[in-house]
């Protein structure tokens, strides 16, 4: 471990210790708060909400760590063992965030008394639009950045974000196949699933659901309304390094008839499964 990492760890543990002094009547072995997200689906928004619980319980005031199944710069896919080691590194009262596949062994770890897990996802059509902006304009170190910039226009980039790049040595499948490893989270009663759109269009109801999931495991020490106020006030999009618009349904501005056709071919069933469309007549 580098000196910088060691200092960061010491600071983090010190802050967690101070949280114990703030809330001495609460247990010290509270479960880890874990925000699982599909990429470009509101990761930082969910992180901010979960960190808001630090105002009412002895949870960490910053993320313990973030885990992703792919390395952003190289595109290399991490192994199942790496995911398990990361989960095992988490401790009570940590708050952590991950793009985490729902492999059976991973689900077994997460759907346990050690975690209070949440899974956030977004309309995949908005995901692919957001992905184009992110890779092209916001993350110069991304493995696909140079390729996206070499393409002639937004429409051609959007086709790639929908269809993937099967010709590459590193894995980048189409949008449905990218979502497939996350589908298992939808079937776990221990994991609260959240539509990103609900946090934009009906935030009060979404925050109430997030709080209810928390209170199943953590006894309340203050009024419900005060907790909700803290969760609401913790949301600050300007503190998200990848925040662009936070809008929903933006795909309608960018999808051409061709984009609609190829999206239906590769991911029409996904939209129906996630509840965004009743059929392919959109």
C-alpha positions as CSV (number, residue, x, y, z in Angstrom):
1,X,0.0,0.0,0.0
2,X,1.3,3.4,-1.0
3,X,1.9,6.2,1.6
4,X,-1.1,8.1,0.1
5,X,-3.3,5.1,0.3
6,X,-2.2,4.5,3.9
7,X,-3.0,8.1,4.9
8,X,-6.3,7.9,3.2
9,X,-7.2,4.7,5.1
10,X,-6.1,6.2,8.4
11,X,-8.2,9.3,7.8
12,X,-11.2,7.2,6.8
13,X,-11.0,5.0,10.0
14,X,-10.6,8.1,12.1
15,X,-13.7,9.6,10.6
16,X,-15.6,6.4,11.2
17,X,-14.4,6.5,14.8
18,X,-15.8,10.0,15.3
19,X,-19.1,8.8,13.9
20,X,-19.3,6.3,16.8
21,X,-18.9,9.2,19.3
22,X,-21.8,11.0,17.5
23,X,-24.1,8.1,17.8
24,X,-23.0,6.1,20.9
25,X,-26.4,4.4,21.4
26,X,-26.4,2.7,18.0
27,X,-24.7,-0.7,17.4
28,X,-21.2,-0.7,16.1
29,X,-21.8,-3.6,13.7
30,X,-24.4,-2.1,11.4
31,X,-24.4,-3.6,7.9
32,X,-22.5,-2.1,5.1
33,X,-24.5,0.2,2.8
34,X,-23.9,-1.0,-0.7
35,X,-25.0,0.9,-3.8
36,X,-24.9,-1.3,-6.9
37,X,-25.4,0.4,-10.3
38,X,-25.4,-0.3,-14.0
39,X,-23.0,2.2,-15.6
40,X,-24.4,5.6,-16.5
41,X,-27.5,5.0,-14.4
42,X,-27.2,7.4,-11.5
43,X,-24.3,5.9,-9.6
44,X,-23.2,9.2,-8.0
45,X,-26.8,10.1,-7.1
46,X,-27.3,6.9,-5.2
47,X,-23.9,7.3,-3.5
48,X,-24.9,10.8,-2.3
49,X,-28.2,9.5,-0.9
50,X,-26.6,6.6,1.0
51,X,-23.9,8.9,2.4
52,X,-26.8,11.0,3.8
53,X,-27.4,8.3,6.3
54,X,-24.2,9.4,8.1
55,X,-26.3,12.3,9.5
56,X,-28.5,9.9,11.4
57,X,-26.4,6.8,12.1
58,X,-22.7,6.0,12.7
59,X,-22.0,5.4,9.0
60,X,-18.9,6.6,7.1
61,X,-19.2,10.1,5.7
62,X,-17.4,9.2,2.5
63,X,-17.2,6.1,0.3
64,X,-15.0,3.3,1.5
65,X,-14.3,2.4,-2.2
66,X,-15.7,1.9,-5.6
67,X,-15.5,-1.3,-7.6
68,X,-16.1,-1.8,-11.4
69,X,-16.2,-5.1,-13.3
70,X,-14.1,-3.5,-16.1
71,X,-11.0,-1.3,-15.9
72,X,-11.9,2.0,-17.5
73,X,-8.5,2.7,-19.1
74,X,-7.7,-0.7,-20.4
75,X,-11.1,-2.3,-20.7
76,X,-9.8,-5.4,-19.0
77,X,-12.5,-7.5,-17.3
78,X,-11.9,-8.3,-13.6
79,X,-12.3,-11.8,-12.3
80,X,-15.1,-13.1,-10.0
81,X,-12.4,-13.6,-7.3
82,X,-11.5,-9.9,-7.4
83,X,-15.2,-9.0,-6.8
84,X,-15.4,-11.3,-3.9
85,X,-12.2,-10.0,-2.4
86,X,-13.5,-6.5,-2.7
87,X,-16.7,-7.4,-0.9
88,X,-14.8,-9.1,1.8
89,X,-12.7,-6.0,2.4
90,X,-15.8,-4.0,3.4
91,X,-16.6,-3.6,7.1
92,X,-19.7,-2.7,9.2
93,X,-20.8,0.9,8.8
94,X,-18.9,1.3,5.5
95,X,-20.7,2.9,2.5
96,X,-19.5,1.5,-0.8
97,X,-20.4,1.7,-4.5
98,X,-20.0,-0.8,-7.4
99,X,-20.8,-1.8,-10.9
100,X,-21.2,-5.3,-9.7
101,X,-22.3,-8.4,-11.7
102,X,-25.0,-10.6,-10.0
103,X,-22.9,-13.8,-10.1
104,X,-24.3,-16.5,-7.8
105,X,-21.4,-16.3,-5.4
106,X,-21.6,-12.5,-5.4
107,X,-25.3,-12.5,-4.8
108,X,-24.8,-14.9,-1.9
109,X,-22.3,-12.5,-0.3
110,X,-24.5,-9.4,-0.8
111,X,-27.9,-10.9,0.1
112,X,-26.7,-11.5,3.6
113,X,-26.9,-9.8,7.1
114,X,-23.6,-8.1,6.3
115,X,-25.1,-5.7,3.7
116,X,-28.0,-3.4,3.0
117,X,-27.9,-3.4,-0.8
118,X,-29.5,-1.2,-3.4
119,X,-29.5,-1.6,-7.2
120,X,-30.1,1.4,-9.5
121,X,-30.7,1.3,-13.2
122,X,-32.0,3.6,-16.0
123,X,-33.8,3.4,-19.3
124,X,-31.1,1.7,-21.4
125,X,-31.9,4.1,-24.3
126,X,-30.8,7.0,-22.0
127,X,-27.8,5.0,-20.9
128,X,-26.4,4.6,-24.4
129,X,-26.9,8.4,-25.1
130,X,-25.1,9.2,-21.8
131,X,-22.4,6.7,-22.7
132,X,-21.6,8.6,-25.9
133,X,-21.2,11.9,-24.1
134,X,-19.1,10.3,-21.4
135,X,-16.7,8.4,-23.6
136,X,-16.3,11.1,-26.2
137,X,-16.2,14.3,-24.1
138,X,-15.7,13.5,-20.4
139,X,-13.2,10.7,-20.0
140,X,-10.1,11.1,-22.1
141,X,-8.5,8.0,-20.5
142,X,-11.4,5.7,-21.4
143,X,-10.4,2.7,-23.5
144,X,-12.9,3.7,-26.2
145,X,-12.2,7.5,-26.1
146,X,-9.9,7.7,-29.2
147,X,-12.2,5.5,-31.3
148,X,-15.3,7.5,-30.5
149,X,-13.5,10.7,-31.3
150,X,-12.4,9.2,-34.6
151,X,-16.0,8.6,-35.7
152,X,-17.6,11.3,-37.9
153,X,-20.7,12.2,-35.8
154,X,-22.9,11.6,-32.8
155,X,-25.2,9.2,-34.8
156,X,-22.3,6.8,-35.6
157,X,-21.1,6.9,-32.0
158,X,-24.6,6.1,-30.7
159,X,-24.7,3.1,-33.0
160,X,-21.6,1.8,-31.4
161,X,-22.9,2.4,-27.9
162,X,-26.0,0.3,-28.8
163,X,-24.3,-2.5,-30.8
164,X,-20.9,-2.6,-29.0
165,X,-17.6,-3.4,-30.6
166,X,-17.4,-7.2,-31.2
167,X,-14.2,-6.7,-33.3
168,X,-12.2,-5.5,-30.3
169,X,-9.8,-7.6,-28.2
170,X,-11.4,-6.2,-25.0
171,X,-14.9,-7.0,-24.3
172,X,-17.6,-4.4,-25.3
173,X,-20.9,-6.2,-26.2
174,X,-24.2,-4.7,-27.2
175,X,-26.3,-2.9,-24.6
176,X,-28.5,-5.9,-23.8
177,X,-25.5,-8.2,-23.3
178,X,-23.9,-5.5,-21.1
179,X,-26.9,-5.4,-18.9
180,X,-27.4,-9.2,-18.7
181,X,-24.9,-9.8,-15.9
182,X,-26.8,-7.4,-13.7
183,X,-30.3,-9.0,-14.2
184,X,-30.0,-11.2,-11.2
185,X,-30.2,-8.3,-8.8
186,X,-33.8,-7.8,-9.9
187,X,-34.8,-11.1,-8.4
188,X,-33.3,-10.7,-5.0
189,X,-35.8,-9.6,-2.2
190,X,-32.8,-8.4,-0.1
191,X,-31.8,-5.9,-2.8
192,X,-34.0,-2.8,-3.3
193,X,-34.2,-2.0,-7.0
194,X,-34.5,1.7,-8.0
195,X,-35.4,3.2,-11.3
196,X,-33.2,6.3,-11.8
197,X,-36.2,8.0,-13.3
198,X,-38.1,7.7,-10.0
199,X,-35.4,9.8,-8.2
200,X,-36.0,12.5,-10.8
201,X,-39.7,12.4,-11.3
202,X,-41.0,11.2,-7.9
203,X,-38.1,11.7,-5.6
204,X,-40.3,11.8,-2.4
205,X,-41.6,8.3,-3.0
206,X,-38.2,6.9,-4.1
207,X,-36.5,8.3,-0.9
208,X,-39.3,6.8,1.2
209,X,-38.6,3.4,-0.4
210,X,-34.8,3.8,0.2
211,X,-35.5,4.7,3.8
212,X,-37.9,1.8,4.4
213,X,-35.2,-0.6,3.2
214,X,-32.7,0.9,5.6
215,X,-35.0,0.9,8.6
216,X,-35.7,-2.9,8.2
217,X,-32.1,-3.3,9.5
218,X,-31.2,-0.1,11.4
219,X,-33.4,1.1,14.3
220,X,-34.4,4.8,13.8
221,X,-33.0,7.2,16.3
222,X,-34.9,10.3,15.1
223,X,-38.0,11.2,13.2
224,X,-38.8,9.8,9.8
225,X,-39.2,13.2,8.3
226,X,-35.8,14.4,9.6
227,X,-34.1,11.4,8.0
228,X,-35.8,12.1,4.7
229,X,-34.8,15.7,4.9
230,X,-31.1,14.7,5.4
231,X,-31.3,12.3,2.4
232,X,-32.8,15.0,0.2
233,X,-30.2,17.6,1.3
234,X,-27.4,15.2,0.6
235,X,-28.2,15.3,-3.2
236,X,-25.9,17.7,-5.0
237,X,-25.5,16.9,-8.8
238,X,-22.7,19.5,-9.1
239,X,-20.5,17.2,-6.9
240,X,-20.8,14.4,-9.4
241,X,-17.7,14.2,-11.7
242,X,-19.7,12.7,-14.5
243,X,-23.0,14.7,-14.2
244,X,-24.3,16.0,-17.5
245,X,-28.0,16.7,-17.4
246,X,-29.8,14.4,-15.0
247,X,-32.8,14.4,-17.3
248,X,-35.0,11.5,-18.4
249,X,-36.2,10.5,-21.8
250,X,-33.4,12.4,-23.6
251,X,-33.0,9.5,-26.0
252,X,-36.0,10.9,-27.9
253,X,-33.9,13.8,-29.0
254,X,-31.1,11.7,-30.4
255,X,-32.5,8.4,-31.7
256,X,-33.1,8.3,-35.4
257,X,-35.3,5.7,-37.0
258,X,-32.2,3.6,-37.6
259,X,-31.2,3.8,-33.9
260,X,-34.7,2.7,-32.9
261,X,-34.6,-0.3,-35.3
262,X,-31.2,-1.6,-34.2
263,X,-32.1,-1.0,-30.5
264,X,-35.3,-3.0,-30.8
265,X,-33.3,-5.8,-32.5
266,X,-30.7,-6.2,-29.8
267,X,-32.5,-4.9,-26.7
268,X,-36.3,-4.6,-27.2
269,X,-36.9,-7.4,-24.7
270,X,-34.7,-5.7,-22.2
271,X,-36.9,-2.6,-22.2
272,X,-40.0,-4.7,-21.6
273,X,-38.3,-6.7,-18.8
274,X,-37.2,-3.5,-17.0
275,X,-40.7,-2.0,-17.4
276,X,-39.9,0.9,-19.7
277,X,-42.1,-0.3,-22.6
278,X,-45.0,-2.7,-22.8
279,X,-44.0,-3.9,-26.2
280,X,-41.8,-3.0,-29.2
281,X,-44.3,-0.4,-30.6
282,X,-42.4,2.7,-29.5
